């Protein structure tokens, strides 16, 4: 939870299982699941870096944060494209 607060994320992502057969929705759900796993990894590495002064954990934390940024950007684009396609 430390890293989630640090990133300004006050809520944990709760992912519902994909009940549809659409491959697009499954890909989106896989991205959300990957994002959730990366946040958990970043939280673990953040704890090691900030509380235990583990410098190697800082490198792993920065890597996880970069991956979170990339996936979040992809998901934002997917959401925007889907929203605009509805009009």
WOQUI-V535248 format. One record per pair of residues at least 24 apart in sequence whose C-alpha atoms are under 10 Angstrom apart, sorted by sequence separation. I is the first residue (numbers start at 0). J is the second residue. D is the distance in Angstrom with one decimal. If there is no record, write none. Layout:
i->I j->J d->D
i->I j->J d->D
This chain:
i->11 j->35 d->8.3
i->39 j->63 d->9.5
i->40 j->64 d->9.4
i->37 j->62 d->9.7
i->38 j->63 d->7.6
i->41 j->66 d->10.0
i->12 j->38 d->9.5
i->37 j->63 d->6.0
i->38 j->64 d->8.0
i->41 j->67 d->9.0
i->11 j->38 d->9.3
i->36 j->63 d->9.7
i->37 j->64 d->7.9
i->11 j->39 d->9.8
i->37 j->65 d->9.9
i->38 j->66 d->9.6
i->34 j->63 d->9.6
i->37 j->66 d->7.5
i->38 j->67 d->7.3
i->8 j->38 d->10.0
i->37 j->67 d->6.5
i->36 j->67 d->9.6
i->6 j->38 d->9.7
i->34 j->66 d->8.3
i->35 j->67 d->8.9
i->33 j->66 d->9.6
i->34 j->67 d->6.1
i->37 j->70 d->9.7
i->33 j->67 d->8.8
i->34 j->68 d->9.2
i->3 j->38 d->7.6
i->34 j->69 d->9.7
i->2 j->38 d->8.1
i->3 j->39 d->8.9
i->6 j->42 d->9.9
i->34 j->70 d->6.7
i->2 j->39 d->8.7
i->5 j->42 d->9.5
i->33 j->70 d->8.3
i->34 j->71 d->7.5
i->0 j->38 d->9.8
i->2 j->40 d->9.8
i->3 j->41 d->9.0
i->4 j->42 d->9.8
i->0 j->39 d->8.9
i->2 j->41 d->7.1
i->3 j->42 d->7.1
i->31 j->70 d->8.4
i->2 j->42 d->4.8
i->5 j->45 d->9.6
i->30 j->70 d->6.9
i->31 j->71 d->8.7
i->34 j->74 d->9.8
i->1 j->42 d->6.7
i->2 j->43 d->8.2
i->30 j->71 d->8.6
i->0 j->42 d->7.0
i->1 j->43 d->9.1
i->2 j->44 d->9.0
i->3 j->45 d->9.9
i->0 j->43 d->9.5
i->2 j->45 d->6.3
i->30 j->73 d->8.8
i->31 j->74 d->8.2
i->1 j->45 d->7.9
i->2 j->46 d->7.7
i->30 j->74 d->7.5
i->1 j->46 d->7.4
i->0 j->46 d->9.7
i->27 j->73 d->9.6
i->28 j->74 d->9.9
i->2 j->49 d->10.0
i->27 j->74 d->7.4
i->1 j->49 d->10.0
i->27 j->77 d->8.2
i->27 j->78 d->9.5
i->23 j->77 d->9.9
i->6 j->64 d->9.6
